[in-house]
Each structure stands twice: as C-alpha cells, then as structure tokens.
Amino acid sequence: MVDSLETMSVHGRAGGLEGFTVRELDRTLLLVPEREYAATRAQERFLKARSLGAHLLGQDRTRFILTKTHTPLQQAARAFAAELLAPADVIQGMLTKLGGHADPSAFDSIAGQLGVSPLVIQHQYENQIARRMADSVSGPPVLAHAGEDGPVMGELGRHRGVWRTLGLSVAWLLLAAAAGLALLYAVPELQLVHRLATLAAVFIPFGVLLWGAAVLLFLAAGRGWGKLL
C-alpha cells in the first residue's frame, strides 16, 4: 500500500518542506522537493507512510504539508508511519530472535529487513518497547506467578496491610495496659478498690516493658511494617 503511492519530484527550494500530499478521489499523490526525492528508499517509504497517516488522521482534509515541525498532526502522522512500517510487537519479536540485545547492530539488522531507517527502529524501541518493559518492572508484582487457584504471590501487599493493622491494635492494647499500671502506681488506693486491681498491681514493675513494646510496634508500623515481615 505504501509502495504503490504515487510520488513526484518538484523543483524549487524546500524551505523546511518535506512534502505536499493531495488526495483526489481514489488517488493519493505525494509531491516532494528534489532534495527529499533523492533520499534513500527507506526515507521515501517513511515519507509515503506519513502521507497516508495525515490523510487518515486529518478527517475531511484533502491536502497536507509535511514538515519537520512538531504540531499534533505532524507528530501523529510520524507515529502512524512508524507503527505501519515497523510495528513495535514485530520489532520486539525480532530482537528476541537476535538475542534480546537492543544495540545499533540489532537496529540496523531489523531496519534492513523491514525496509526502514535504523532511526525508526530506535524510535519505536525507546518510545514503546522500552517504556512497556519499564512499566512491567515498576508495576506491582501481583501476577508474578499464577496457578489453577489464581496468583500465588499476588496477595503479598494485602497480607502486609493486615499484619500492620494487627500490630497497631496490639500496640494500643499494650499502651492502655501500661497506662493502667502507671495509674495504679501513682494512686495506690486504687489497688484496694477491686481484687482485679490488686492482682494487676503485681505487674506494675513490668509497666516500663509494656511501654517499650508499644513504642517499638508504633515505630515499626510507621516505617511501613512490611520491612519487618
């Protein structure tokens, strides 16, 4: 489809113009300055693909100027051309067959097979493949391993949240117990109010330990809790 698009060379200064494309009925014509027309076959195919992209994305417009500017339409046409001639999924599969090394030699090899410039392959890798790989690494590993019963390790974050809540609850209980022992120590008369108070007074020496345990639990929960479990 791209190679069948009719191209004509025109004389004159380019002035930043890369091409002018016109669509009339079932015919699409690409006019390019002589300098651009003398470009490599890969560059010519990319310019043709940009022309098709401009017509598909430009709604009812029939004439477009292709430039080096970064307007939304020009950028969209470039992205369309790159994906049309060198789909990211195809590049990723070819990289895997070449050993998975994304280096200039691999880009050159893939570009030669797809008939595009190595810069197009590099652009596709950096803007799509590398970003997808980065997103998959930075995302939560909730689906790292799955079996018939669902994720094996997927509930790790939820389990840590449960342990943190439980730790906070225990810390508050220890804090309340320590406060009660401190009150019995400060007001000895309260030890005679009830036999349970008298029994609790036996544990007054352990009040400091309860305070310390509560503080440690609060600190652990405040640091994320998952670091300890």
C-alpha positions as CSV (number, residue, x, y, z in Angstrom):
1,M,0.0,0.0,0.0
2,V,2.8,2.4,0.9
3,D,5.0,1.5,-2.1
4,S,2.1,2.0,-4.5
5,L,1.6,5.6,-3.5
6,E,2.5,7.9,-6.4
7,T,5.3,10.2,-5.9
8,M,6.5,13.2,-8.0
9,S,9.5,15.4,-7.7
10,V,9.2,19.2,-7.9
11,H,11.8,21.9,-8.4
12,G,12.3,24.7,-6.0
13,R,13.7,25.5,-2.6
14,A,12.4,23.2,0.2
15,G,12.5,25.7,3.0
16,G,11.8,23.1,5.6
17,L,9.1,21.5,3.5
18,E,9.4,17.7,3.3
19,G,6.4,17.0,1.1
20,F,3.0,18.0,0.0
21,T,0.3,15.4,-0.3
22,V,-3.0,15.6,-2.2
23,R,-5.9,13.1,-2.3
24,E,-8.4,13.2,-5.1
25,L,-11.0,10.5,-5.4
26,D,-9.1,7.2,-5.2
27,R,-5.7,8.7,-5.9
28,T,-3.2,10.0,-3.5
29,L,-0.2,12.0,-4.8
30,L,2.9,12.9,-2.8
31,L,4.9,15.9,-4.1
32,V,8.4,16.2,-2.7
33,P,11.3,18.6,-3.3
34,E,14.2,17.3,-5.3
35,R,16.4,17.1,-2.2
36,E,13.9,14.9,-0.4
37,Y,13.2,12.9,-3.5
38,A,16.9,11.9,-3.7
39,A,16.7,10.4,-0.2
40,T,17.1,6.7,0.4
41,R,14.4,4.2,-0.3
42,A,13.7,3.8,3.5
43,Q,13.3,7.6,3.9
44,E,11.0,7.7,0.9
45,R,8.8,4.9,2.2
46,F,8.5,6.6,5.6
47,L,7.5,9.9,3.9
48,K,4.8,8.0,2.0
49,A,3.6,6.4,5.2
50,R,3.4,9.8,6.8
51,S,1.3,11.0,3.8
52,L,-1.2,8.2,4.4
53,G,-1.3,8.9,8.1
54,A,-2.0,12.6,7.5
55,H,-5.0,11.7,5.3
56,L,-6.4,9.1,7.7
57,L,-6.0,11.4,10.7
58,G,-6.9,14.7,9.0
59,Q,-10.6,13.9,8.7
60,D,-12.1,15.6,5.6
61,R,-9.0,17.5,4.6
62,T,-7.5,16.5,1.2
63,R,-4.3,18.5,1.2
64,F,-1.5,18.4,3.7
65,I,2.0,19.8,4.1
66,L,4.6,17.5,5.6
67,T,7.2,19.4,7.6
68,K,9.8,18.8,10.3
69,T,7.6,20.7,12.9
70,H,6.1,19.1,16.0
71,T,2.5,20.0,15.6
72,P,0.0,17.4,16.8
73,L,-0.9,16.3,13.3
74,Q,2.8,16.0,12.2
75,Q,3.7,14.0,15.3
76,A,0.6,11.7,14.8
77,A,1.5,11.2,11.2
78,R,5.1,10.2,12.1
79,A,3.8,7.8,14.8
80,F,1.4,6.3,12.4
81,A,4.1,5.8,9.8
82,A,6.5,4.2,12.3
83,E,3.9,1.7,13.5
84,L,2.7,0.9,10.0
85,L,6.2,0.2,8.6
86,A,7.8,-1.2,11.8
87,P,5.2,-2.4,14.4
88,A,6.6,-2.4,17.9
89,D,5.5,-6.0,18.5
90,V,7.3,-7.2,15.4
91,I,10.5,-5.4,16.5
92,Q,10.3,-6.9,19.9
93,G,10.0,-10.4,18.4
94,M,12.9,-9.8,16.1
95,L,15.0,-8.5,18.9
96,T,14.3,-11.7,20.9
97,K,15.4,-13.8,18.0
98,L,18.6,-11.7,17.8
99,G,19.4,-12.4,21.5
100,G,17.4,-9.6,23.1
101,H,20.2,-7.0,22.8
102,A,18.9,-3.6,21.8
103,D,22.1,-2.2,20.2
104,P,22.9,-0.3,17.0
105,S,23.8,-3.5,15.2
106,A,20.5,-5.1,16.0
107,F,18.6,-1.9,15.0
108,D,20.5,-1.9,11.6
109,S,19.6,-5.6,11.0
110,I,15.9,-5.1,11.8
111,A,15.8,-1.9,9.7
112,G,17.2,-3.7,6.7
113,Q,14.6,-6.4,7.0
114,L,11.7,-4.0,7.4
115,G,12.8,-1.5,4.8
116,V,13.0,1.5,7.2
117,S,15.7,3.7,8.7
118,P,17.5,2.4,11.8
119,L,16.3,5.6,13.5
120,V,12.7,4.4,13.1
121,I,13.6,1.2,14.9
122,Q,15.4,3.1,17.6
123,H,12.4,5.4,18.0
124,Q,10.0,2.5,18.2
125,Y,12.2,0.8,20.8
126,E,12.7,3.8,23.0
127,N,9.1,5.1,22.9
128,Q,7.2,1.9,23.0
129,I,9.1,-1.3,23.8
130,A,11.4,0.2,26.5
131,R,8.5,2.0,28.1
132,R,6.4,-1.1,28.3
133,M,9.3,-3.0,29.8
134,A,9.8,-0.3,32.4
135,D,6.1,-0.2,33.3
136,S,6.1,-4.0,33.7
137,V,9.1,-3.8,36.1
138,S,7.8,-0.9,38.1
139,G,4.2,-2.3,38.4
140,P,3.1,-4.3,41.4
141,P,4.1,-8.0,41.2
142,V,0.6,-9.2,42.0
143,L,0.5,-11.6,39.0
144,A,4.1,-12.8,39.2
145,H,3.1,-16.5,39.5
146,A,-0.3,-17.9,38.9
147,G,-1.7,-21.4,39.1
148,E,-5.1,-23.0,38.9
149,D,-6.2,-21.3,42.1
150,G,-5.0,-17.9,41.0
151,P,-2.0,-15.8,42.0
152,V,0.4,-17.5,44.3
153,M,2.3,-14.3,45.4
154,G,-0.4,-11.8,44.5
155,E,-1.7,-11.1,48.0
156,L,1.7,-10.1,49.4
157,G,0.8,-6.4,49.7
158,R,-2.6,-7.2,51.3
159,H,-1.0,-9.5,53.8
160,R,1.4,-6.8,54.9
161,G,-1.5,-4.5,55.4
162,V,-3.3,-7.0,57.7
163,W,-0.1,-7.5,59.7
164,R,0.3,-3.7,60.1
165,T,-3.2,-3.3,61.3
166,L,-2.8,-6.2,63.8
167,G,0.5,-4.7,65.0
168,L,-1.2,-1.3,65.6
169,S,-4.0,-2.9,67.6
170,V,-1.6,-4.8,69.8
171,A,0.4,-1.6,70.4
172,W,-2.7,0.3,71.5
173,L,-3.6,-2.6,73.9
174,L,-0.1,-2.6,75.4
175,L,-0.2,1.2,75.7
176,A,-3.5,1.0,77.5
177,A,-2.2,-1.7,79.9
178,A,0.9,0.3,80.7
179,A,-1.2,3.4,81.4
180,G,-3.4,1.4,83.8
181,L,-0.4,0.1,85.7
182,A,1.0,3.6,85.8
183,L,-2.2,4.9,87.3
184,L,-2.2,2.1,90.0
185,Y,1.4,3.0,90.8
186,A,0.6,6.7,91.1
187,V,-2.6,6.2,93.2
188,P,-2.0,3.2,95.5
189,E,-5.6,3.5,96.9
190,L,-6.9,2.2,93.6
191,Q,-5.3,-1.1,94.2
192,L,-7.8,-1.8,97.1
193,V,-10.9,-1.0,95.1
194,H,-11.2,-4.4,93.5
195,R,-9.4,-7.7,93.7
196,L,-8.6,-7.5,90.0
197,A,-6.9,-4.2,90.6
198,T,-4.9,-5.8,93.5
199,L,-3.9,-8.6,91.1
200,A,-2.9,-6.2,88.4
201,A,-0.7,-4.3,90.8
202,V,1.6,-7.3,90.8
203,F,2.6,-6.4,87.2
204,I,3.4,-2.7,88.0
205,P,7.2,-3.5,87.6
206,F,6.5,-4.6,84.0
207,G,4.9,-1.4,83.1
208,V,8.0,0.0,81.6
209,L,8.4,-3.0,79.4
210,L,4.9,-2.6,78.1
211,W,5.6,1.0,77.2
212,G,8.7,0.0,75.4
213,A,7.0,-2.8,73.4
214,A,4.2,-0.4,72.4
215,V,6.6,2.2,71.2
216,L,8.5,-0.4,69.1
217,L,5.3,-1.5,67.5
218,F,4.3,2.0,66.7
219,L,7.7,2.7,65.1
220,A,7.6,-0.5,63.1
221,A,4.1,0.3,61.7
222,G,5.2,3.9,60.9
223,R,8.1,2.7,58.8
224,G,5.8,0.6,56.7
225,W,5.7,-2.7,58.7
226,G,6.5,-4.7,55.6
227,K,10.2,-4.1,56.2
228,L,10.0,-6.3,59.3
229,L,7.8,-9.1,57.8
